[in-house]
Amino acid sequence: MEVMQGGTGSASPAIEARGVTVAYERARHKDTLVALQDFDLEIRSGEFVTVVGPSGCGKSTFLNVVAGLVPPARGEVFVEGKPVRGPGPERSVVFQDYALMPWRTVEGNVRFGLEMQRRVDRSTRERIARYIEMVGLTGFERAYPRELSGGMRQRVGLARALVTEPRILLMDEPLAAVDAMTRELMQDELSRIVAETGQAVLFITHSVDEAITLADRIAVVTNRPGRIKEIIPVPFQRPRGRDVRNLPDYIALRDRIWSLLEAERHTNRSQVEAGV
């Protein structure tokens, strides 16, 4: 199945950030840390957007703003045309550290997403089974997190996010904690699942290859305070296989993104040396 870039053409974007600024008061340092400043980004319905940038640039902070977990000091985020005032059922978050409950089985952890939304009914067991199968964990329903590999735990987290059938998936470096081979396999699985379910996806990653493999567009973020430096379209249909990495256009795109990130690294070094 191929997904055309550009979303479904709905009236309102799935996510729209306008001039988002986030600042934290640091009592210990007696100053204010500005994590994001005038951050603008739009994600259309059905679109997969990855965000890359230097460590500490505010990528995860932005995702938390969209999730409704962090309020901006200035600016606004809209989800499907409505201002974000907190978490909502149309958004699900997949975290880097799995965030599973060790005393619950795979089935119990997936069920938790529905429990939080008070949506447990006679169809719950069938729904849970469908998404456990979708992420490739059929047969492990009664296993506990300690009995699973890192990749399997992340699959549980993904199933828990998907079972509520959100229209938007927010993913904060969800594959960073697994080994390289599992990461590539999970990228393939994620591409397949999102192609099937059709959510808009905001995906945070440090990996340029992962960003290109998964995304319709890539948002490159500056050093802190984070702003959008450039938004780059990916010229390949998705889902896409790993063989795309051998294409000249892929190599050129990878080099372009790395050059943008390298320029930010040099800027940061100059600022540190100057004491800024």
Backbone as JSON, one array per atom type, in Angstrom:
{
  "sequence": "MEVMQGGTGSASPAIEARGVTVAYERARHKDTLVALQDFDLEIRSGEFVTVVGPSGCGKSTFLNVVAGLVPPARGEVFVEGKPVRGPGPERSVVFQDYALMPWRTVEGNVRFGLEMQRRVDRSTRERIARYIEMVGLTGFERAYPRELSGGMRQRVGLARALVTEPRILLMDEPLAAVDAMTRELMQDELSRIVAETGQAVLFITHSVDEAITLADRIAVVTNRPGRIKEIIPVPFQRPRGRDVRNLPDYIALRDRIWSLLEAERHTNRSQVEAGV",
  "N": [[0.85, -1.21, 0.0], [0.57, 2.2, -0.86], [1.08, 5.48, 0.35], [0.04, 8.6, -0.46], [1.75, 11.7, -0.41], [0.83, 14.66, 1.45], [-1.54, 14.43, 2.8], [-5.08, 14.4, 3.6], [-6.45, 16.6, 2.77], [-8.12, 17.98, 4.48], [-10.11, 20.57, 6.09], [-8.95, 21.84, 8.37], [-5.61, 21.76, 9.63], [-4.08, 18.78, 11.02], [-2.31, 19.27, 13.11], [-1.27, 22.41, 14.22], [1.11, 24.74, 14.89], [1.73, 27.9, 16.17], [3.95, 30.37, 16.52], [5.07, 29.33, 18.92], [6.4, 29.53, 22.13], [8.37, 28.37, 24.75], [9.35, 28.55, 28.08], [11.4, 28.0, 30.94], [11.64, 28.58, 34.38], [14.58, 28.61, 36.21], [15.4, 27.87, 39.29], [17.74, 27.19, 40.64], [19.8, 28.2, 39.05], [18.97, 30.75, 38.9], [17.77, 31.96, 36.68], [16.17, 32.15, 33.41], [15.32, 29.58, 31.25], [14.99, 29.33, 27.88], [13.33, 27.18, 25.96], [11.96, 26.75, 23.53], [11.32, 28.99, 20.83], [9.21, 31.09, 19.13], [8.16, 29.02, 17.48], [7.03, 27.41, 14.66], [4.9, 25.19, 13.02], [3.2, 23.01, 10.81], [1.12, 20.21, 10.44], [-0.45, 18.07, 8.3], [-3.57, 16.28, 8.0], [-3.18, 12.79, 8.13], [-0.51, 12.93, 7.48], [2.98, 12.24, 7.85], [5.36, 13.5, 9.84], [8.67, 14.05, 10.64], [10.88, 15.22, 13.2], [13.98, 16.62, 13.55], [17.06, 17.54, 15.15], [19.65, 19.28, 17.03], [20.83, 17.87, 20.17], [18.94, 18.76, 23.02], [17.54, 20.83, 21.84], [14.86, 21.27, 22.05], [13.01, 19.59, 20.89], [11.53, 17.41, 22.06], [10.19, 18.88, 23.94], [8.46, 20.39, 22.35], [6.8, 18.33, 21.35], [5.58, 17.61, 23.76], [4.12, 19.9, 24.26], [2.24, 19.8, 22.18], [0.98, 17.46, 22.98], [-0.37, 18.4, 25.14], [0.75, 18.49, 27.61], [2.6, 20.34, 28.42], [2.32, 23.75, 28.88], [2.51, 26.47, 26.59], [4.49, 29.49, 26.93], [4.02, 31.54, 25.28], [2.28, 32.04, 22.19], [0.48, 29.48, 20.32], [-0.96, 26.2, 20.05], [-2.84, 24.33, 17.8], [-5.1, 21.67, 17.45], [-6.62, 19.93, 15.03], [-7.97, 22.27, 14.45], [-8.77, 23.26, 16.92], [-7.81, 24.93, 19.92], [-5.15, 23.7, 21.95], [-5.6, 22.66, 25.19], [-4.94, 20.81, 26.98], [-4.4, 17.22, 27.46], [-5.98, 15.03, 25.03], [-8.48, 12.8, 23.59], [-8.09, 12.43, 20.89], [-5.43, 12.35, 20.45], [-2.55, 10.32, 20.89], [0.28, 9.23, 22.77], [3.52, 7.92, 22.29], [6.18, 6.87, 24.12], [9.79, 7.08, 24.61], [10.81, 5.44, 26.64], [9.16, 3.23, 26.97], [7.25, 3.07, 29.18], [5.61, 1.17, 30.46], [3.46, -0.69, 32.65], [4.76, -2.69, 35.08], [3.42, -4.65, 36.53], [1.31, -5.44, 35.04], [0.05, -7.49, 32.41], [0.82, -7.95, 28.87], [-1.67, -7.71, 27.53], [-3.06, -6.36, 29.56], [-1.64, -3.95, 29.76], [-2.11, -2.83, 27.23], [-4.85, -2.58, 27.38], [-5.07, -0.54, 29.21], [-4.98, 1.94, 27.93], [-7.58, 2.23, 26.91], [-9.0, 2.13, 29.28], [-8.25, 4.53, 30.51], [-9.64, 6.33, 29.0], [-12.16, 5.64, 29.6], [-13.49, 3.73, 28.04], [-14.06, 1.05, 28.02], [-15.78, -1.79, 27.04], [-18.08, -4.25, 25.72], [-16.78, -4.84, 23.38], [-14.11, -4.6, 23.88], [-12.16, -6.66, 24.39], [-11.9, -7.91, 21.89], [-11.0, -5.74, 20.37], [-8.53, -5.13, 21.61], [-7.16, -7.53, 21.05], [-6.99, -7.3, 18.28], [-5.21, -5.15, 17.89], [-2.95, -6.01, 19.24], [-2.29, -8.13, 17.59], [-1.76, -6.64, 15.3], [0.66, -5.35, 15.91], [2.3, -7.49, 16.04], [2.39, -9.27, 18.28], [0.84, -11.42, 18.97], [0.1, -14.2, 20.95], [1.61, -13.48, 23.06], [0.04, -12.3, 24.92], [-0.38, -12.73, 27.68], [2.04, -12.33, 28.8], [4.47, -10.65, 30.89], [6.01, -7.36, 31.14], [8.74, -7.7, 31.95], [9.38, -10.08, 30.82], [9.75, -9.67, 28.19], [11.52, -8.61, 25.23], [13.34, -5.53, 24.48], [12.4, -4.44, 22.04], [9.94, -5.73, 21.83], [8.61, -4.7, 24.04], [8.37, -2.06, 23.24], [6.61, -2.41, 21.15], [4.33, -3.09, 22.58], [3.8, -0.62, 23.8], [3.19, 0.82, 21.5], [0.9, -0.54, 20.59], [-0.81, 0.05, 22.72], [-1.11, 2.79, 22.33], [-2.37, 2.8, 19.84], [-4.76, 1.4, 20.21], [-6.8, 3.0, 21.12], [-7.55, 4.22, 18.88], [-6.63, 6.81, 17.86], [-6.55, 9.96, 16.1], [-4.21, 11.22, 15.78], [-0.81, 10.53, 16.21], [1.74, 10.88, 18.54], [5.1, 10.67, 18.81], [7.87, 10.11, 20.67], [11.01, 9.75, 20.11], [10.71, 6.84, 19.86], [12.07, 4.53, 19.15], [14.63, 4.62, 20.03], [15.77, 3.23, 22.15], [16.23, 0.6, 21.46], [18.1, -2.13, 19.91], [20.17, -1.91, 16.9], [19.34, -3.61, 14.74], [16.75, -4.37, 15.53], [15.63, -1.87, 15.57], [15.52, -1.14, 12.85], [13.77, -3.09, 11.89], [11.5, -2.4, 13.36], [11.0, 0.11, 12.3], [10.13, -0.6, 9.75], [7.79, -1.99, 10.48], [6.33, 0.04, 11.75], [5.95, 1.82, 9.61], [4.3, 0.23, 8.02], [2.05, -0.1, 9.7], [1.13, 2.54, 10.14], [0.52, 3.22, 7.54], [-1.66, 1.6, 7.23], [-3.46, 2.45, 9.22], [-3.59, 5.25, 9.07], [-3.1, 7.6, 10.6], [-2.18, 11.04, 11.42], [1.19, 11.82, 12.08], [3.52, 12.91, 14.43], [6.84, 12.75, 14.87], [9.63, 12.36, 16.79], [13.12, 12.28, 16.45], [16.64, 11.39, 16.63], [17.95, 10.35, 14.56], [18.98, 10.72, 11.32], [18.7, 8.99, 9.13], [16.51, 7.45, 9.97], [14.56, 9.44, 10.03], [14.32, 10.1, 7.29], [13.55, 7.64, 6.24], [10.98, 7.28, 7.26], [9.36, 9.59, 6.94], [7.04, 12.02, 5.45], [7.64, 14.71, 5.4], [10.45, 16.51, 6.72], [11.29, 18.24, 9.57], [13.73, 20.42, 10.41], [15.38, 21.51, 13.25], [16.68, 24.34, 15.01], [19.54, 25.06, 17.19], [18.97, 25.4, 20.76], [17.36, 28.42, 21.79], [14.82, 26.45, 20.37], [13.86, 26.68, 16.99], [12.11, 26.39, 13.86], [14.29, 25.54, 11.4], [14.43, 24.64, 8.76], [12.1, 23.11, 6.54], [11.82, 20.08, 4.99], [10.74, 18.36, 2.18], [10.23, 14.86, 1.6], [11.06, 12.96, -1.13], [9.86, 10.42, -1.76], [7.54, 7.74, -2.09], [5.58, 6.43, 0.63], [4.66, 3.46, 2.47], [8.2, 2.84, 2.61], [10.94, 0.82, 1.57], [14.12, -0.4, 2.89], [15.89, -0.38, 0.81], [15.7, 2.03, -0.43], [17.68, 3.61, 0.51], [19.85, 3.39, -1.08], [19.5, 4.98, -3.24], [20.37, 7.77, -5.35], [18.99, 10.21, -4.83], [18.22, 9.88, -2.19], [20.69, 9.79, -0.86], [21.63, 12.35, -1.44], [19.69, 13.88, -0.11], [20.1, 13.09, 2.51], [22.71, 14.06, 2.92], [22.2, 16.78, 2.72], [20.54, 17.31, 4.96], [22.28, 16.6, 7.03], [24.23, 18.56, 6.66], [22.84, 20.85, 7.4], [22.41, 20.29, 10.13], [25.05, 20.13, 10.98], [25.88, 22.75, 10.59], [24.41, 23.98, 12.61], [25.66, 22.83, 14.8], [28.22, 23.96, 14.65], [27.51, 26.63, 15.0], [26.56, 26.55, 17.62], [28.9, 25.82, 18.98], [30.49, 28.08, 18.51], [29.01, 29.99, 19.92], [29.26, 29.04, 22.53], [32.02, 29.28, 22.94], [32.21, 32.0, 22.78], [30.91, 32.71, 25.01], [28.2, 33.13, 25.03]],
  "CA": [[0.0, 0.0, 0.0], [1.32, 3.44, -0.9], [0.38, 6.64, 0.89], [0.47, 9.81, -1.14], [2.06, 12.82, 0.45], [-0.07, 15.79, 1.37], [-2.68, 14.28, 3.68], [-6.4, 14.17, 3.04], [-7.05, 17.84, 2.3], [-9.16, 18.45, 5.4], [-10.15, 22.02, 6.25], [-8.0, 22.25, 9.39], [-4.49, 20.84, 9.8], [-4.13, 17.94, 12.22], [-1.56, 20.02, 14.12], [-0.77, 23.71, 13.76], [1.79, 25.51, 15.94], [1.94, 29.29, 15.75], [4.74, 31.21, 17.42], [5.14, 28.69, 20.25], [7.57, 29.79, 22.97], [8.33, 27.69, 26.05], [10.45, 28.98, 28.94], [11.4, 27.42, 32.27], [12.39, 29.29, 35.42], [15.54, 27.72, 36.88], [15.69, 28.46, 40.6], [19.14, 26.96, 41.01], [20.65, 29.1, 38.27], [18.38, 32.09, 39.0], [17.57, 32.51, 35.33], [15.09, 31.55, 32.62], [15.77, 28.8, 30.1], [14.02, 29.35, 26.78], [13.5, 25.93, 25.22], [11.44, 26.99, 22.18], [11.0, 30.39, 20.61], [8.56, 31.35, 17.85], [8.18, 27.74, 16.78], [5.88, 27.28, 13.77], [4.89, 23.93, 12.27], [1.87, 22.51, 10.44], [1.08, 18.82, 10.01], [-1.75, 17.82, 7.72], [-4.2, 15.0, 8.32], [-2.58, 11.67, 7.44], [0.88, 13.2, 7.14], [4.01, 11.77, 8.77], [6.41, 14.51, 9.91], [9.71, 13.8, 11.62], [11.57, 16.41, 13.68], [15.37, 16.35, 13.92], [17.77, 18.73, 15.6], [20.69, 19.01, 18.03], [20.37, 17.52, 21.51], [18.57, 19.9, 23.85], [17.0, 21.95, 21.05], [13.45, 21.48, 22.36], [12.14, 18.7, 20.1], [10.58, 16.72, 22.94], [9.34, 19.91, 24.55], [7.38, 20.7, 21.41], [5.85, 17.22, 21.36], [4.81, 17.68, 25.0], [3.15, 20.99, 24.1], [1.16, 19.27, 21.34], [0.27, 16.47, 23.79], [-1.12, 19.09, 26.18], [1.42, 18.26, 28.88], [3.38, 21.54, 28.74], [1.69, 24.93, 28.29], [3.46, 27.46, 26.07], [4.48, 30.83, 27.52], [3.5, 32.43, 24.24], [1.91, 31.29, 21.0], [-0.64, 28.55, 20.48], [-1.03, 24.99, 19.24], [-4.2, 23.9, 17.48], [-5.27, 20.3, 16.98], [-7.85, 19.88, 14.23], [-8.61, 23.58, 14.51], [-9.13, 23.65, 18.28], [-6.63, 25.18, 20.73], [-4.79, 22.66, 22.92], [-5.69, 23.08, 26.59], [-4.59, 19.64, 27.79], [-4.48, 16.0, 26.67], [-7.28, 14.75, 24.43], [-8.58, 11.44, 23.06], [-7.67, 12.36, 19.49], [-3.97, 12.24, 20.45], [-1.91, 9.3, 21.73], [1.73, 9.44, 22.86], [4.41, 6.77, 22.47], [7.4, 7.39, 24.73], [11.04, 6.36, 24.38], [11.13, 4.48, 27.69], [8.08, 2.24, 27.0], [6.22, 3.51, 30.15], [4.69, 0.08, 30.74], [3.25, -1.04, 34.06], [5.36, -4.04, 35.19], [2.5, -5.6, 37.15], [0.27, -5.77, 34.08], [0.44, -8.26, 31.24], [0.72, -7.23, 27.59], [-3.07, -7.38, 27.34], [-3.45, -5.37, 30.55], [-1.05, -2.66, 29.41], [-2.83, -2.29, 26.07], [-6.19, -2.24, 27.88], [-4.99, 0.67, 30.01], [-5.32, 3.09, 27.09], [-9.03, 2.34, 26.87], [-9.47, 2.43, 30.63], [-8.04, 5.95, 30.77], [-10.68, 7.08, 28.3], [-13.45, 5.07, 30.03], [-14.08, 3.16, 26.82], [-14.11, -0.4, 28.15], [-17.12, -2.31, 26.8], [-18.07, -5.64, 25.28], [-15.88, -5.0, 22.23], [-12.74, -4.3, 24.29], [-11.24, -7.8, 24.21], [-11.66, -8.08, 20.45], [-10.2, -4.59, 19.93], [-7.17, -5.34, 22.12], [-6.56, -8.62, 20.29], [-6.69, -6.82, 16.93], [-4.01, -4.31, 17.87], [-1.82, -6.87, 19.61], [-1.92, -8.82, 16.36], [-1.21, -5.66, 14.37], [2.06, -5.06, 16.25], [3.06, -8.73, 15.99], [2.59, -9.84, 19.6], [-0.1, -12.49, 19.25], [0.76, -15.27, 21.69], [2.29, -12.9, 24.23], [-0.96, -11.52, 25.64], [-0.29, -12.91, 29.12], [3.42, -12.09, 29.24], [4.73, -9.41, 31.6], [7.09, -6.61, 30.49], [10.07, -8.25, 32.26], [9.57, -11.28, 29.99], [9.8, -9.23, 26.8], [12.69, -7.84, 24.77], [13.08, -4.1, 24.34], [11.56, -4.2, 20.88], [8.58, -6.19, 22.12], [8.01, -3.73, 24.95], [7.96, -0.89, 22.48], [5.42, -2.81, 20.41], [3.21, -2.98, 23.51], [3.5, 0.8, 23.91], [2.54, 1.25, 20.26], [-0.46, -1.09, 20.59], [-1.6, 0.81, 23.69], [-1.45, 4.07, 21.7], [-3.25, 2.59, 18.7], [-6.02, 0.77, 20.55], [-7.82, 4.03, 21.3], [-7.81, 4.7, 17.53], [-6.48, 8.27, 17.79], [-6.31, 10.51, 14.77], [-2.86, 11.77, 15.8], [0.19, 9.83, 17.01], [2.88, 11.68, 18.95], [6.1, 9.64, 19.1], [9.08, 10.77, 21.17], [12.14, 8.83, 19.97], [10.22, 5.57, 20.37], [12.93, 3.4, 18.8], [16.0, 4.94, 20.42], [16.29, 2.34, 23.19], [16.38, -0.77, 20.98], [19.31, -2.36, 19.12], [20.1, -1.41, 15.53], [18.54, -4.48, 13.88], [15.35, -4.24, 15.95], [15.17, -0.54, 15.18], [15.16, -1.15, 11.44], [12.56, -3.89, 11.75], [10.4, -1.61, 13.91], [10.7, 1.16, 11.32], [9.29, -1.24, 8.73], [6.49, -2.28, 11.07], [5.64, 1.31, 11.97], [5.52, 2.3, 8.3], [3.17, -0.59, 7.59], [0.89, 0.15, 10.56], [0.6, 3.88, 9.89], [-0.11, 3.17, 6.22], [-2.95, 0.92, 7.4], [-4.37, 3.17, 10.12], [-3.79, 6.57, 8.48], [-2.97, 8.76, 11.5], [-1.11, 12.03, 11.32], [2.24, 11.43, 13.01], [4.65, 13.78, 14.8], [7.83, 11.76, 15.27], [10.9, 12.96, 17.19], [14.24, 11.34, 16.31], [17.99, 11.9, 16.42], [18.52, 9.63, 13.42], [18.63, 11.27, 10.01], [18.22, 7.89, 8.29], [15.16, 7.12, 10.41], [13.69, 10.53, 9.6], [14.07, 9.98, 5.85], [12.87, 6.37, 6.0], [9.6, 7.28, 7.71], [8.57, 10.83, 6.86], [6.66, 12.78, 4.26], [8.46, 15.91, 5.5], [11.37, 16.54, 7.85], [11.48, 19.57, 10.13], [15.04, 20.56, 11.04], [15.26, 22.5, 14.32], [17.93, 25.0, 15.38], [19.95, 24.98, 18.59], [18.1, 26.1, 21.72], [15.94, 28.07, 21.75], [14.49, 25.79, 19.12], [12.96, 27.22, 15.96], [12.21, 25.64, 12.61], [15.35, 26.03, 10.51], [14.0, 24.34, 7.4], [11.23, 21.95, 6.39], [12.28, 19.44, 3.75], [9.89, 17.24, 1.73], [10.91, 13.61, 1.23], [10.49, 12.69, -2.45], [9.61, 9.0, -1.96], [6.28, 7.24, -1.56], [5.7, 5.55, 1.79], [5.86, 3.01, 3.17], [9.34, 2.62, 1.74], [11.88, -0.19, 2.06], [15.48, 0.07, 3.19], [16.65, -0.24, -0.43], [15.66, 3.43, -0.85], [18.9, 4.27, 0.97], [20.87, 3.3, -2.13], [19.16, 5.89, -4.33], [21.1, 9.05, -5.32], [18.19, 11.26, -4.19], [18.28, 9.64, -0.75], [22.02, 10.2, -0.39], [21.68, 13.81, -1.51], [18.84, 14.41, 0.95], [20.8, 12.83, 3.78], [23.82, 15.01, 3.02], [21.63, 18.12, 2.94], [20.1, 17.41, 6.35], [23.48, 16.6, 7.88], [24.9, 19.86, 6.55], [22.07, 21.78, 8.22], [22.7, 19.98, 11.53], [26.45, 20.47, 11.23], [25.94, 24.2, 10.72], [23.92, 24.3, 13.95], [26.69, 22.42, 15.76], [29.27, 24.98, 14.62], [26.96, 27.84, 15.61], [26.53, 26.34, 19.07], [30.28, 25.86, 19.49], [30.93, 29.49, 18.5], [28.33, 30.69, 21.0], [29.87, 28.61, 23.8], [33.36, 29.88, 23.02], [32.04, 33.45, 22.99], [30.27, 32.91, 26.3], [26.82, 33.57, 24.83]],
  "C": [[0.87, 1.24, 0.0], [0.46, 4.57, -0.37], [0.91, 7.88, 0.19], [0.76, 10.9, -0.13], [0.96, 13.87, 0.34], [-1.35, 15.63, 2.14], [-3.98, 14.16, 2.91], [-7.08, 15.44, 2.56], [-8.14, 18.35, 3.2], [-9.03, 19.95, 5.62], [-9.11, 22.52, 7.24], [-6.84, 21.27, 9.43], [-4.69, 19.96, 11.02], [-3.46, 18.65, 13.38], [-1.1, 21.33, 13.5], [-0.19, 24.46, 14.96], [2.1, 26.89, 15.4], [2.72, 30.02, 16.83], [4.92, 30.65, 18.82], [6.48, 29.0, 20.92], [7.36, 29.11, 24.31], [9.56, 28.09, 26.84], [10.28, 28.37, 30.32], [12.21, 28.3, 33.22], [13.3, 28.29, 36.13], [15.98, 28.36, 38.19], [17.16, 28.33, 40.96], [20.07, 27.94, 40.32], [20.16, 30.55, 38.33], [18.26, 32.75, 37.63], [16.4, 31.79, 34.67], [15.7, 30.83, 31.42], [14.67, 28.8, 29.05], [14.28, 28.12, 25.92], [13.07, 26.07, 23.76], [11.13, 28.47, 22.04], [10.44, 30.57, 19.2], [8.59, 30.13, 16.93], [6.89, 27.58, 15.97], [5.98, 25.96, 13.01], [3.44, 23.53, 12.0], [2.01, 21.08, 9.95], [-0.34, 18.53, 9.53], [-2.29, 16.45, 8.14], [-3.57, 13.89, 7.47], [-1.12, 11.83, 7.1], [1.82, 12.72, 8.24], [5.16, 12.77, 8.73], [7.4, 14.11, 11.0], [10.41, 15.12, 11.95], [12.96, 16.0, 14.13], [16.03, 17.66, 14.34], [18.81, 18.35, 16.63], [20.07, 18.6, 19.36], [20.06, 18.78, 22.3], [17.94, 21.06, 23.11], [15.51, 22.17, 21.3], [12.49, 20.6, 21.57], [11.08, 18.04, 20.97], [9.67, 17.7, 23.65], [8.18, 20.26, 23.63], [6.35, 19.58, 21.38], [4.97, 17.27, 22.62], [3.79, 18.83, 24.98], [1.96, 20.49, 23.28], [0.32, 18.26, 22.12], [-0.6, 17.11, 24.87], [-0.52, 18.91, 27.55], [2.24, 19.46, 29.35], [2.69, 22.74, 28.1], [2.74, 25.89, 27.74], [3.36, 28.78, 26.83], [3.87, 31.83, 26.55], [3.2, 31.59, 23.0], [0.82, 30.27, 21.31], [-0.44, 27.34, 19.58], [-2.49, 24.63, 19.05], [-4.16, 22.46, 17.0], [-6.64, 20.21, 16.32], [-8.67, 21.16, 14.41], [-8.98, 24.08, 15.88], [-7.87, 23.87, 19.11], [-6.4, 24.07, 21.76], [-4.82, 23.26, 24.32], [-5.34, 21.95, 27.55], [-4.63, 18.41, 26.91], [-5.89, 15.79, 26.11], [-7.3, 13.39, 23.77], [-8.17, 11.31, 21.6], [-6.16, 12.23, 19.33], [-3.51, 11.1, 21.36], [-0.4, 9.5, 21.65], [2.43, 8.1, 23.04], [5.75, 7.31, 22.93], [8.61, 6.51, 24.42], [11.22, 5.22, 25.38], [10.0, 3.47, 27.96], [6.94, 2.66, 27.93], [5.16, 2.43, 30.38], [4.58, -0.14, 32.24], [3.71, -2.48, 34.27], [4.43, -5.07, 35.79], [1.36, -6.01, 36.22], [0.85, -6.59, 32.93], [0.41, -7.37, 29.99], [-0.72, -6.79, 27.37], [-3.52, -6.28, 28.3], [-2.88, -4.0, 30.25], [-1.76, -2.03, 28.22], [-4.22, -1.82, 26.5], [-6.2, -0.9, 28.6], [-5.36, 1.91, 29.21], [-6.82, 3.31, 27.01], [-9.61, 2.68, 28.23], [-9.35, 3.92, 30.93], [-9.12, 6.8, 30.11], [-12.08, 6.56, 28.63], [-14.21, 4.5, 28.83], [-14.08, 1.63, 26.85], [-15.56, -0.86, 27.99], [-17.0, -3.74, 26.28], [-17.14, -5.89, 24.1], [-14.41, -4.88, 22.6], [-11.78, -5.44, 24.01], [-10.9, -8.0, 22.75], [-10.77, -6.95, 19.92], [-8.75, -4.76, 20.36], [-6.46, -6.41, 21.32], [-6.16, -8.17, 18.9], [-5.4, -6.01, 16.9], [-2.77, -5.05, 18.36], [-1.34, -7.65, 18.39], [-1.25, -7.85, 15.38], [0.27, -5.38, 14.63], [2.89, -6.34, 16.37], [3.33, -9.39, 17.32], [1.55, -10.9, 19.96], [0.64, -13.68, 19.87], [1.46, -14.8, 22.94], [1.32, -12.1, 25.11], [-0.79, -11.59, 27.15], [1.13, -12.75, 29.66], [3.52, -10.74, 29.95], [5.91, -8.68, 30.95], [8.48, -7.19, 30.75], [10.4, -9.48, 31.41], [9.74, -10.95, 28.51], [11.12, -8.54, 26.48], [12.32, -6.37, 24.67], [12.18, -3.78, 23.17], [10.12, -4.62, 21.11], [7.88, -5.23, 23.08], [7.54, -2.49, 24.2], [6.74, -1.18, 21.62], [4.17, -2.72, 21.3], [2.8, -1.52, 23.65], [2.79, 1.32, 22.67], [1.1, 0.73, 20.2], [-1.35, -0.32, 21.56], [-2.01, 2.17, 23.12], [-2.48, 3.9, 20.59], [-4.64, 2.11, 19.08], [-7.15, 1.79, 20.75], [-8.23, 4.66, 19.96], [-7.77, 6.22, 17.43], [-6.28, 8.72, 16.35], [-4.88, 11.06, 14.65], [-1.98, 10.94, 16.71], [1.36, 10.76, 17.28], [3.94, 10.71, 19.47], [7.44, 10.29, 19.43], [10.25, 9.79, 21.2], [11.78, 7.41, 20.41], [11.13, 4.38, 20.09], [14.36, 3.59, 19.26], [16.6, 3.92, 21.38], [16.5, 0.9, 22.73], [17.64, -0.89, 20.13], [19.06, -2.02, 17.66], [19.22, -2.28, 14.64], [17.05, -4.38, 14.22], [14.79, -2.9, 15.51], [14.74, -0.51, 13.72], [13.89, -1.97, 11.19], [11.33, -3.12, 12.25], [10.02, -0.47, 12.98], [9.8, 0.61, 10.22], [7.89, -1.48, 9.24], [5.67, -1.0, 11.26], [5.13, 1.88, 10.66], [4.28, 1.55, 7.83], [1.91, -0.24, 8.39], [0.28, 1.51, 10.27], [-0.04, 3.96, 8.51], [-1.5, 2.55, 6.32], [-3.94, 1.76, 8.18], [-4.58, 4.63, 9.73], [-3.7, 7.77, 9.41], [-1.99, 9.8, 10.98], [-0.09, 11.7, 12.4], [3.25, 12.56, 13.18], [5.66, 12.89, 15.47], [9.16, 12.45, 15.56], [12.01, 11.92, 17.06], [15.56, 12.09, 16.22], [18.61, 11.33, 15.15], [18.05, 10.22, 12.1], [18.08, 10.18, 9.1], [16.79, 7.5, 8.67], [14.17, 8.18, 9.93], [13.33, 10.39, 8.12], [13.26, 8.73, 5.54], [11.37, 6.48, 6.26], [8.74, 8.44, 7.18], [8.11, 11.23, 5.46], [7.45, 14.09, 4.21], [9.3, 15.84, 6.76], [11.55, 17.98, 8.28], [12.82, 19.59, 10.87], [14.97, 21.75, 12.0], [16.64, 23.06, 14.67], [18.35, 24.62, 16.8], [18.95, 25.74, 19.46], [18.41, 27.59, 21.76], [15.51, 27.58, 20.37], [13.5, 26.57, 18.26], [13.06, 26.29, 14.76], [13.27, 26.3, 11.73], [14.95, 25.83, 9.05], [13.08, 23.13, 7.44], [11.48, 21.36, 5.0], [11.32, 18.31, 3.37], [10.75, 16.04, 1.35], [10.29, 13.1, -0.06], [10.25, 11.21, -2.76], [8.24, 8.63, -1.4], [6.55, 6.44, -0.28], [4.49, 4.62, 1.84], [6.97, 2.67, 2.17], [10.31, 1.63, 2.38], [13.26, 0.41, 2.28], [16.31, 0.24, 1.92], [16.63, 1.19, -0.96], [16.95, 4.14, -0.48], [20.02, 4.21, -0.06], [20.63, 4.29, -3.26], [19.95, 7.2, -4.22], [20.32, 10.16, -4.62], [18.2, 11.12, -2.67], [19.6, 10.14, -0.19], [22.15, 11.72, -0.39], [20.86, 14.44, -0.39], [19.5, 14.23, 2.31], [21.93, 13.83, 3.98], [23.31, 16.42, 3.31], [21.22, 18.3, 4.4], [21.3, 17.45, 7.29], [24.21, 17.94, 7.82], [24.17, 20.92, 7.36], [22.36, 21.57, 9.71], [24.13, 20.35, 11.9], [26.61, 21.98, 11.39], [25.45, 24.65, 12.09], [24.95, 23.93, 15.01], [27.81, 23.45, 15.82], [28.79, 26.29, 15.26], [26.97, 27.73, 17.13], [27.93, 26.42, 19.68], [30.79, 27.29, 19.55], [30.29, 30.27, 19.64], [28.94, 30.33, 22.35], [31.23, 29.25, 23.98], [33.27, 31.37, 23.29], [31.36, 33.76, 24.33], [28.85, 33.39, 26.19], [25.86, 32.61, 25.51]]
}
